[in-house]
Amino acid sequence: MVGRLVLWTILSLLSINSLAEAEAAAKLAKNSSCKDRCGGVHIPYPFGMGAGHCYVDNWFEIVCKKDSSTLGIPKPFLKRFNQEVLAISIPESTVRVSHRITASCSTTPVNEYNMEFENSPFAFSESNNTFVVMGCNNSASMWSLDGRIIFGGCKSPCGRGRFIHGNRSNGTSNCCETEIPYHLNAFITTIEPKVSHNIVNGECNYAFLVDKYWFQKYFTVPTPNISVPVVLKWGIHPTSYSSKLHGPTSKQYQCHRNDPTLLGDHNFTISTYTCACAHGYKGNPYLPQGCQDTVD
């Protein structure tokens, strides 16, 4: 009897502590000291800026930096990766960031490791991004970090016109594109130029992931060292989900677990949780009472 009482007391204390942490996180997330905007970008919880529990955990911490190239207008960055944030969507569980392209301006093959999101709760969105290859007879591909598995690639043609935005890589330019696998968060970009035509003409070969909708509408001419938008999927780490959020489901919202995709010996990402407001509600499901009834 005493043993059961002790066990009940311990479980009660753990439950109270978890609830207290969730309530503290919610209060601080709504606190005026937690800024929710940097430059022109809205920063909703579970992302956040400031001390304390303004963000759900360190993966989601945002820092606001001023940039001389934008006349002093501040820009938000994911602190853990030093990655510029362009937009955050709670309903879609995505964050749009600026990502460097890979360029080769010689006939030497290039292997560039993209490892910044490895073992993180972020992954490149397979539905929003495309892998683009540009240049004369440029063969480029994506590989696993150990070089054993190819995730995709293509070879761009030669002798066609420059890429014109809005046309996609549909055979009218020295460009090709391919889809990316589900839950990809780390890979090697390989460029294998087949001829020296580009070098003679002062051109380079390129390969990069890019937000395919932005690519179709806004992309013009690539140059080395530029960055383009990519869309990342995100979720809450299980540890943070169980200790800092308010529960798995309710009338106002639902949460579900996203398990990693396995290909061979490779886990593409870690398990995470994402939440959404229930039908008839809208708002932020990561905050208590964050989903509000849309019926007047």
N, C-alpha and C positions, 0 to 999 in steps of 0.2 A: 504493500500500500504506500509506504514511504517512497519507494523507488518510483512508482507511477507519479506521485505528487511532484517529485524532483524533476522527472522528465517533462511533465506538463508545464512546470514553471520555466524550464529552459526553453521549451518551444514557444511559450507565450512571450518571453523576453526577446527571442529572435524575431518573432512576428512584429512585436512593438518596435524593435530597432529598425527593421526593414520599412515599416510604415512611417516611422519618424524620418528616415532618410528620404523616402519618396516625398513626404510633405515638405521637408526642408528644400529639396531640389525644386519642387514646384514653386514655392514661395520665392526662392532666389531667382528662378527663371523668369518670374513676372516682376521681380524687383526692378525699380527704376535704375539701379546701378548696373544692371545687365543691359547693355546697349543692343538694339536689334537692327541696326543699320550701319553699313560702312560704305561710304560713297553712295552709289546708286543701287546697292545690293541689299535686299532684306535678309536678315539672319534669324530664322525662326528656330526655336528649341526643337530637337535636341542639340543643334548647333548653338554656339554662343560665344560671346566675348566678355571678358571680365573675370574677377576672382570668384572663388567659391563654386557654386553649382549652377553657374550660368549655362553650362553645357553638360551633357549627360556623362561624358568621360573624355579623356585626353584625345581620343580619335577625332572628336567633334569640336575641338577648340579652334576658334577663329581669332586671328590677329589682324588689326587694321593698320596698314602701312601707307605712308605717303610716298608718291612716286614722282620724281622730277619730270618724267616723260609725259605725265598727264597734268601738268601745271599745278602740282600739289594736291590734286584730288586723291583722297585715300582709296586704297583697294583692299579687299578682304583676302586673306590667305589661310588655308588649312595649315596650322602651325606645325603639325607633325611631319608634313611633307614639303612645306614651303611652296605650296601649289596655289596659284591665284584662283579664287572662286568667282565665277561669272553669274551664277544663279543657283538657287536651291528650291526644290519642289518637295513639299510634304506629301501631297496626294500621290505623286509618282515615285516617291522615295529615291530621288535622283539629285545629284549635284553636278553642275556644269563647271568644268575647270579648264584652264589653259595648259596645253600639253605640247612639249617640243616635238618637232618633226625630225626624222632621220634623213640626212643628206650625204651623198657621195659625189665628190667633185674630181675623182680620179678613176682609173680602171681597177683599183684595188678593192676587193670585196670588203664590205663593212658589216660588222656585227655589233649592234647596240643593245645593251641590256636595259629593259624597262622593268625595274624591280621595286619601285617606290611603294606600290600598293600590295606587295606580297604579304600574306598572312595578316591582312587588315580586313575590316568590315566593308571595304569598298571593292567594286569590280567594274570593269568596262561594260556598259550596257550593250548587249548584242542586238537589241531592237533599235537603238538610236545611233549607233556608230557603224562606220564602214572602214575597211582597210584599203587605202588608196596607194597606187604605184604610178609614178610619173617619170618620164624621160624616154629617150630613144633606146629601144631594146633593153629595157631595164627589167630584170627578173628579181623580184623581192618577195619575202615570205616572213611568216611569224612562226617561231619555234618555242618549244618548252625550254626552260632554263638549262636543262642538261643536254639539249640538242637531240633528244631521242624522238620527240613527237612534233610533227608539223601541224600547225593550227589552221593554216591557209596561206594563200599567196596567188600571184598572177604575174604575167609578163606583159609589159606595155609595148605597143607596136612602135614602128618608126616611120618617119616620112609623112606624118599627118600634121594637122595644124595645132597651134597652141590651145590649151584648155580654155573654154569659154564658160563662165558660170551659168548655170541653168540647164546645161546640156548633159550633165553627168558624164561618166566615162563610157560613152556608148559607141565608140569606134570612130568618132570624128576628131580625136586628138591622141597624142602620145600618152595615153593614160588608161589604166584599168582599175577595177575595184572588186573586192570580194567581201563576203560576210565574215563575222568573227564568231568563235564558239561561245557557248553559254558560260557565264560566270568567270570569264578570263580576267585575271588581275596581275599577271606577271608573264613576260615573254621576251624573246630576243627578236629584234628586227634585223633581217639579213638582206643586204643589197648586193647583187652580183651583176655588175654591168657587163654586157656581152660585147660591146664595141666601143671604140674610142671616139665615135662621132660627136658625142656631146662635148667631150673635152676640147676637141679641135674648134668647136663653135662656141666655147666659153660657157657651156651649159652644164648643169648638174643633174643627177638622178635623185629621186626622192621616194620615200615610203613612210606612211604615217596613218595612225588612227585619227578619225575626225568625226564630229557630229555630222551625220549625212545630210540632214536638212539644212544646216548652215553651209555645208560644202556645196550643195546644189544652188544655193541662192547667193552666196557672198564670195566664195573663193575665186581668186583670179590667177595670179602668177606666183609660184613658190620661190622662195629664196632661202639659202642656208640660215640656220639659227632662228627661224621664226617659230611661233607657237600658234596652234589652232585649238578651237574648242573641242573637247570630248565630254561625253556624258558618263558619269559614274553612278552605278546603283549603290545604295548603302542600306545598312541595317544595324540594329543595336546588338552589341556583344552580349552573349548570354549572362555574363556576370553583372553587367550594368542593368540589363533588362530585369533581372530578378531582384536587385537591391534598390534601384532608383526609379523604376517606373511603377505605375499604380495597379497593375494586374493584367491578366491575359485577355479578358473579355468583359463586356457589359452591354447594356442596352444601347449605349451611345457609340461604342467602338468595338472592333475586333483586332486581335493580334495573332500572327502566325509565325512559325519557325521556318526559316529557309536553310535547308541543309546543303552542304557543299557538293558540287558535282565532281565525280571521280572519273578520270580518263587514264587508264593504265595505272601507274603508281602515283598519279598527280591529283591532288585536291586543288581545284581552281580557287577556292576561297574558304572561309571559315563559316561555321553556323552563325546565323544572325536572326533577329526578330524584327519584323516590320508591323506597323499598326495602321489602321484606316478607320475613319468615321463610318458608322453604319448608314444604311440607306435612310434618307430623310434627315441626316445630320451633316453638318460641315464644320470645319475648324481644324484644330491641331490635336490629334489623338494622343500625343505624347505628354499632354498636360492634363491634370485633373479638371474635369468640367470643360475640357478644351473643345469638345464636339457639341455644338449647339443645334437644337431642333430648328429645322428650316421652315416649319409650319407656323404661321402667325397665330 
